[in-house]
Amino acid sequence: MRRAFPTFVFLSVLVGLGAAPPVQAAGFLDSVLITLGLRSAETDISSSNGRIEAQSVDVAAKYAGRVSAVLVSEGQVVEAGQVIAQLDDREMQAKLLGAEAQVLQAQATKAQAEAAVMQAQSAVTVAQTTYDRTEKLQAQAIASQGSLDDARNALESAKASLASAQAAVSNGDALIAASNAAVEEVKVAIDDLTVKAPIRGRVQFRLHEPGEVIAAGTPVVTLLDLTDVYMNLYLPADAVGTLSADDEARLILDPIPQYVVPAKVTFISPQAQFTPKSVETQSEREQLVFRVKLSIPRDLLEKFEDYVKVGVRGVGYVRKDPAVDWPANLQVKLPQ
């Protein structure tokens, strides 16, 4: 039975709305109509079925090799940086020994060059002394010009030998640096043979087993990011026209229909598309719709992490008008 109310009350409301801004007036009128029972809050709610999804991360080996160990099981929660799998590193360990031997050889080469520098410096000192003495004797006409020329040539030769020895020392430094870099490169490669979790997450798939040979870049396990859980809805244009990012949303999941899970709109597709085949009814699949992503808050996911199940079906709800309160059946209700 329709609720009766005085006509003057309704007229007073309309007069009051005339002085209000259009958006505020529209929202207030909706509230009045809902309060008076002339309009249901349900008409401001859009819904669509969907399923719970989570961001997946394929954890891959950088190099090809034989899997020597897989240290996690499907369903296990792993921490960021935790070792997931180990590839056989014997070949790389042999390369490391070779690279370290190259460092020792480069250091020995430099030591020889430094000894040559000391000898060359002594030779330059002797040649300089000989040249200075010969120059004085030649000025006194005791030594010939030829003797002075020979002393000068010997000095220049000694200086050239010194410069060559000093260059060999510099080359030795460069060789040591290159050898050390090669050692570090092999060490990094060995470290990359230890496959670690890039994020905290749950192991969804264990893709390879010990003894298998895999190519470079092959995923070993797939992780689910338990902090990025969402449901995709496919809604018509009239449902997304006033929808914006960060708007509140609600989820009711098939296995636990007694609970209402809060969510937020985190993405609205800018382009319409035909509804995916996963939508249940044929009439819905024939419509052009927009994909809307509803994400569950991170703090809520952390609290109920053990209960997060990917693939669970349910229904997502959004409000066409954020000013309208959620109806009683869509008020947040969570397990205690």
C-alpha positions as CSV (number, residue, x, y, z in Angstrom):
1,M,0.0,0.0,0.0
2,R,1.4,3.4,-1.0
3,R,2.3,5.6,2.0
4,A,0.1,8.8,2.3
5,F,1.6,12.1,3.2
6,P,0.4,15.7,3.2
7,T,0.6,17.5,-0.2
8,F,1.9,20.7,1.5
9,V,5.0,18.8,2.8
10,F,5.9,17.7,-0.8
11,L,5.3,21.3,-2.1
12,S,7.5,22.7,0.7
13,V,10.3,20.4,-0.3
14,L,10.1,21.5,-3.9
15,V,10.1,25.2,-3.0
16,G,13.2,24.6,-0.8
17,L,15.0,22.8,-3.6
18,G,14.6,25.8,-5.9
19,A,17.2,27.7,-3.9
20,A,19.7,24.9,-3.7
21,P,22.5,24.1,-6.2
22,P,21.3,21.6,-8.9
23,V,23.5,18.7,-7.7
24,Q,22.7,19.2,-4.0
25,A,19.0,19.6,-4.8
26,A,19.0,16.3,-6.8
27,G,20.7,14.4,-4.0
28,F,18.3,15.8,-1.4
29,L,15.3,15.0,-3.5
30,D,16.5,11.4,-3.9
31,S,16.8,11.1,-0.1
32,V,13.4,12.6,0.5
33,L,11.8,10.2,-2.1
34,I,13.5,7.2,-0.5
35,T,12.5,8.3,3.0
36,L,8.8,8.8,1.9
37,G,8.8,5.4,0.2
38,L,8.3,6.8,-3.3
39,R,11.6,5.5,-4.5
40,S,13.8,2.5,-3.5
41,A,17.5,2.9,-2.8
42,E,17.9,-0.3,-4.9
43,T,17.3,1.7,-8.0
44,D,20.6,3.6,-7.3
45,I,22.6,0.4,-7.1
46,S,24.1,-1.4,-10.1
47,S,25.4,-4.9,-9.8
48,S,27.0,-7.6,-11.9
49,N,28.3,-11.1,-11.3
50,G,32.1,-11.7,-11.3
51,R,34.8,-13.7,-9.6
52,I,37.6,-13.0,-7.2
53,E,40.9,-12.6,-8.9
54,A,44.4,-11.7,-7.7
55,Q,47.5,-10.3,-9.5
56,S,49.7,-13.2,-10.4
57,V,53.5,-13.0,-10.7
58,D,55.5,-15.6,-12.7
59,V,58.8,-16.1,-10.9
60,A,61.4,-17.1,-13.6
61,A,65.0,-18.2,-13.7
62,K,67.2,-15.7,-15.5
63,Y,69.5,-18.4,-17.0
64,A,69.0,-21.8,-18.5
65,G,69.9,-24.8,-16.4
66,R,68.9,-27.9,-14.5
67,V,66.6,-27.4,-11.5
68,S,68.3,-28.9,-8.5
69,A,65.6,-28.0,-5.9
70,V,62.2,-26.5,-5.6
71,L,61.7,-25.4,-2.0
72,V,58.0,-24.4,-1.9
73,S,54.7,-26.1,-2.3
74,E,51.4,-25.0,-3.9
75,G,49.3,-23.1,-1.5
76,Q,52.3,-22.0,0.7
77,V,52.7,-18.3,1.6
78,V,56.2,-17.1,0.9
79,E,57.9,-13.9,2.0
80,A,59.6,-11.4,-0.4
81,G,63.2,-12.6,-0.9
82,Q,62.6,-16.1,0.2
83,V,64.4,-18.8,-1.8
84,I,61.9,-20.6,-4.1
85,A,64.1,-22.8,-6.2
86,Q,67.8,-23.5,-6.9
87,L,69.4,-24.2,-10.3
88,D,72.5,-26.3,-10.6
89,D,75.5,-23.9,-10.2
90,R,78.5,-26.3,-10.7
91,E,79.3,-24.9,-14.1
92,M,79.2,-21.3,-12.8
93,Q,81.3,-22.2,-9.8
94,A,84.0,-23.5,-12.2
95,K,83.8,-20.2,-14.1
96,L,84.2,-18.4,-10.8
97,L,87.4,-20.3,-10.0
98,G,88.7,-19.4,-13.5
99,A,87.9,-15.7,-13.1
100,E,89.5,-15.6,-9.6
101,A,92.7,-17.2,-11.2
102,Q,92.7,-14.4,-13.8
103,V,92.7,-11.9,-11.0
104,L,95.8,-13.5,-9.4
105,Q,97.5,-13.6,-12.8
106,A,96.7,-9.9,-13.3
107,Q,98.1,-9.1,-9.9
108,A,101.3,-11.0,-10.7
109,T,101.7,-9.2,-14.0
110,K,101.4,-5.9,-12.2
111,A,104.0,-6.9,-9.6
112,Q,106.4,-7.7,-12.4
113,A,105.7,-4.3,-14.1
114,E,106.3,-2.5,-10.8
115,A,109.7,-4.3,-10.4
116,A,110.5,-3.2,-14.0
117,V,109.7,0.4,-13.0
118,M,112.1,0.3,-10.1
119,Q,114.9,-1.1,-12.4
120,A,114.1,1.5,-15.0
121,Q,114.2,4.3,-12.5
122,S,117.7,3.2,-11.3
123,A,118.8,3.1,-15.0
124,V,117.5,6.6,-15.5
125,T,119.4,7.8,-12.4
126,V,122.7,6.3,-13.6
127,A,122.2,7.6,-17.1
128,Q,121.4,11.1,-15.8
129,T,124.6,11.1,-13.7
130,T,126.7,9.9,-16.6
131,Y,125.3,12.5,-18.9
132,D,125.8,15.3,-16.4
133,R,129.5,14.3,-15.8
134,T,130.1,13.9,-19.5
135,E,128.6,17.3,-20.2
136,K,131.0,19.0,-17.7
137,L,134.0,17.1,-19.2
138,Q,133.0,18.1,-22.7
139,A,132.8,21.7,-21.6
140,Q,136.4,21.4,-20.3
141,A,137.4,19.8,-23.6
142,I,138.3,16.6,-21.7
143,A,135.4,14.5,-23.2
144,S,134.6,14.5,-26.9
145,Q,131.3,15.5,-28.4
146,G,130.7,11.9,-29.4
147,S,130.9,10.8,-25.8
148,L,128.3,13.4,-24.8
149,D,126.0,12.3,-27.6
150,D,126.3,8.7,-26.4
151,A,125.5,9.7,-22.9
152,R,122.5,11.7,-24.1
153,N,121.2,8.7,-26.1
154,A,121.6,6.4,-23.1
155,L,119.6,8.8,-20.9
156,E,116.8,9.1,-23.4
157,S,116.7,5.3,-23.8
158,A,116.5,4.8,-20.0
159,K,113.7,7.3,-19.8
160,A,111.8,5.5,-22.6
161,S,112.2,2.2,-20.7
162,L,110.9,3.8,-17.6
163,A,107.8,5.2,-19.4
164,S,107.2,1.7,-20.9
165,A,107.4,0.1,-17.5
166,Q,105.0,2.7,-15.9
167,A,102.6,2.0,-18.8
168,A,102.8,-1.7,-18.0
169,V,101.8,-0.9,-14.4
170,S,98.8,1.0,-15.6
171,N,97.8,-1.8,-17.9
172,G,98.2,-4.1,-14.9
173,D,95.7,-2.0,-12.9
174,A,93.2,-2.1,-15.8
175,L,93.7,-5.9,-16.1
176,I,93.1,-6.4,-12.4
177,A,89.9,-4.2,-12.5
178,A,88.6,-6.2,-15.5
179,S,89.4,-9.5,-13.8
180,N,87.6,-8.4,-10.6
181,A,84.6,-7.3,-12.7
182,A,84.5,-10.7,-14.3
183,V,84.5,-12.3,-10.9
184,E,81.6,-10.1,-9.8
185,E,79.7,-10.9,-13.0
186,V,80.0,-14.7,-12.3
187,K,79.0,-14.2,-8.7
188,V,75.9,-12.3,-9.8
189,A,75.1,-15.1,-12.3
190,I,75.5,-17.7,-9.5
191,D,73.2,-15.6,-7.3
192,D,70.6,-15.5,-10.1
193,L,70.6,-19.3,-10.2
194,T,69.0,-19.0,-6.8
195,V,65.3,-18.1,-7.6
196,K,63.8,-15.8,-5.0
197,A,60.3,-14.5,-4.4
198,P,60.0,-10.9,-5.6
199,I,56.9,-10.3,-3.4
200,R,55.1,-11.8,-0.5
201,G,52.4,-14.1,-1.9
202,R,50.8,-17.5,-2.1
203,V,52.2,-20.2,-4.5
204,Q,49.5,-20.8,-7.0
205,F,51.4,-23.2,-9.4
206,R,54.6,-25.1,-9.0
207,L,55.6,-25.4,-12.7
208,H,58.8,-27.4,-12.6
209,E,60.4,-30.2,-10.6
210,P,64.0,-31.0,-9.6
211,G,66.0,-32.6,-12.5
212,E,64.2,-30.7,-15.2
213,V,66.2,-28.6,-17.6
214,I,64.6,-25.2,-18.3
215,A,65.3,-22.4,-20.7
216,A,66.3,-18.9,-19.7
217,G,63.3,-16.9,-18.5
218,T,61.2,-19.9,-17.8
219,P,58.8,-19.5,-14.8
220,V,59.4,-21.9,-12.0
221,V,56.4,-21.0,-9.9
222,T,53.5,-18.6,-10.1
223,L,52.7,-16.4,-7.1
224,L,49.5,-14.6,-6.2
225,D,49.8,-11.2,-4.7
226,L,47.5,-11.4,-1.7
227,T,47.5,-7.6,-1.4
228,D,46.0,-7.1,-4.8
229,V,42.7,-8.9,-4.9
230,Y,39.8,-7.7,-6.9
231,M,36.6,-8.5,-8.9
232,N,35.9,-7.2,-12.4
233,L,32.4,-6.2,-13.2
234,Y,30.9,-5.4,-16.6
235,L,28.4,-2.6,-16.3
236,P,26.3,-0.6,-18.8
237,A,26.9,3.0,-19.6
238,D,24.1,4.3,-17.3
239,A,25.8,2.5,-14.3
240,V,29.3,4.0,-14.9
241,G,28.3,7.5,-16.1
242,T,28.6,8.9,-12.6
243,L,31.1,6.4,-11.2
244,S,34.7,7.5,-10.4
245,A,37.8,6.0,-8.9
246,D,37.8,5.5,-5.1
247,D,34.0,5.2,-5.0
248,E,32.8,2.7,-2.5
249,A,31.6,-0.7,-3.6
250,R,30.3,-3.9,-2.1
251,L,31.0,-7.6,-2.8
252,I,28.8,-10.6,-1.8
253,L,30.5,-13.9,-2.4
254,D,28.6,-17.1,-3.2
255,P,30.2,-19.3,-0.5
256,I,29.6,-16.7,2.2
257,P,26.4,-14.8,1.3
258,Q,25.8,-13.8,4.9
259,Y,28.8,-11.3,4.7
260,V,29.1,-8.1,2.8
261,V,32.7,-7.2,1.8
262,P,33.7,-3.6,1.3
263,A,35.6,-2.6,-1.8
264,K,36.7,0.4,-3.9
265,V,36.5,1.2,-7.6
266,T,40.1,1.3,-8.8
267,F,39.6,1.2,-12.5
268,I,36.9,2.1,-15.1
269,S,37.6,1.2,-18.7
270,P,37.4,4.2,-21.0
271,Q,36.2,2.0,-23.8
272,A,33.0,0.0,-24.1
273,Q,33.2,-3.7,-25.1
274,F,30.9,-6.7,-25.6
275,T,30.3,-8.5,-22.4
276,P,32.8,-11.5,-21.9
277,K,31.4,-15.0,-22.2
278,S,32.0,-15.5,-18.5
279,V,28.8,-13.4,-17.8
280,E,26.0,-15.9,-17.2
281,T,23.0,-14.7,-19.3
282,Q,22.9,-14.4,-23.1
283,S,21.0,-11.1,-22.8
284,E,23.8,-9.6,-20.8
285,R,26.5,-10.9,-23.2
286,E,24.8,-9.0,-26.1
287,Q,25.2,-5.6,-24.4
288,L,28.0,-3.1,-24.7
289,V,29.5,-2.6,-21.3
290,F,32.5,-1.1,-19.4
291,R,34.9,-3.1,-17.3
292,V,35.0,-1.8,-13.7
293,K,37.6,-3.1,-11.2
294,L,36.6,-3.4,-7.6
295,S,39.6,-3.9,-5.3
296,I,39.4,-5.2,-1.7
297,P,41.3,-2.9,0.8
298,R,44.8,-4.1,1.7
299,D,44.3,-4.0,5.4
300,L,41.2,-6.2,5.1
301,L,43.2,-8.7,3.0
302,E,45.9,-8.8,5.5
303,K,43.4,-9.5,8.3
304,F,41.7,-12.3,6.4
305,E,44.6,-13.5,4.3
306,D,44.0,-17.2,5.0
307,Y,40.5,-16.9,3.6
308,V,41.4,-15.3,0.3
309,K,40.3,-17.7,-2.5
310,V,40.9,-16.9,-6.1
311,G,38.1,-18.0,-8.5
312,V,35.3,-17.6,-6.0
313,R,32.2,-16.2,-7.7
314,G,29.9,-13.5,-6.4
315,V,28.2,-10.3,-7.1
316,G,29.7,-6.8,-7.1
317,Y,27.6,-3.7,-6.3
318,V,28.3,0.0,-7.0
319,R,26.2,3.1,-6.4
320,K,25.0,5.3,-9.3
321,D,24.8,8.2,-6.8
322,P,27.4,8.3,-4.0
323,A,25.2,10.5,-1.9
324,V,22.7,7.8,-1.4
325,D,23.2,5.5,1.6
326,W,23.8,1.8,1.1
327,P,20.6,-0.2,1.7
328,A,20.5,-2.4,4.8
329,N,21.3,-5.6,2.9
330,L,24.5,-4.0,1.6
331,Q,25.9,-2.6,4.8
332,V,29.4,-4.0,5.5
333,K,29.3,-7.2,7.5
334,L,32.4,-9.2,8.2
335,P,33.3,-12.2,10.2
336,Q,34.3,-11.5,13.8
